[in-house]
Amino acid sequence: MSISPRGYDSPRRRAAAEETRRRIVETAGRLFSESGYARTSIRAVAAAAGTSPENIYLVFGTKAALLAAWIDLSVAGDDAPVLFVDRPEARALAGLTTFEERLAAGMSLNSAVNSRVAAPLAVLDAAAQSDPGIAALASRIEAARRRDVEQLLGVVLGDQPARRDLSRATIVDLVSALLSIHLYRALVLTAGWTPRQYERELASQIRQAVVRPEASPR
C-alpha cells in the first residue's frame, strides 16, 4: 500500500505560497515607493520578485489589489485575516488595569502603525489624485481605519466616563483625526518630533478630547 505524500507536502506548499506572496507584496511596495503607482507595471514587479505576471494576476487579480495588500501588510506587520480586536496588541491593551496605562499603550501602538504605513499611504494618496479606482480604495481604507479607531477607543476607555457634551460619533471623529497619518507626518516626519514626544502629546490631546472633565482618569 502506498501513501500519497500530498498531505505531508501541503503545509510546505502553503508556506512556499505564502512566502512568494509576501515577496511579491514587499517588492511591489518598494517599486511603488521608488517609481510611483502609475509608473510601476505588474511586469516590473514580477521581474523584480522572480515570478511571472500571470502568477501575480492569479494571486492578486489587479494592481490595485496588490497596493491594498501592501497597505494591509504594513498596517498589521503580517497579512493574516485577523480583525484588530482579535490581534495580540489589542488583547494586551484590554488586559491593562488603568485608563492611563491603556492610553499610553494605545498611543504607542498607533505610533508604530503610522510609522509602518507612512510610505504606502503616501503612494495611495498620490495615486488617488488621478485614479478613480484608487480613490475608491482610499475611501474604503479610511472607513476601515475609522472602525479600527472606534474599536481602539472602546478598549482604551474601558469604564472611563467619556464627555457628556459630545456624541460618540463626534468623539470618534476627534480621535480619528488625532490618530491620522496626516498628523503623524506633520509632527514626526516633517517637524522632527520624536515618536515618544508625539505619543505623549497625542495622549494629552485625546485625554482632553474624550474624558469627562469632572472624572479623574483611572
CORZI-V295498 format. One record per helix or strand. SS is the DSSP state (2 for helix, 1 for strand). FROM is the first residue (numbers start at 1). LEN is the number of residues. Records with the same first field share a line. If there is no record, write none. Layout:
BEGIN
SS=FROM-LEN, FROM-LEN
END
This chain:
BEGIN
2=6-30, 42-8, 53-8, 63-14, 84-3, 88-7, 99-30, 132-26, 168-11, 181-10, 195-16
1=162-1, 211-1
END
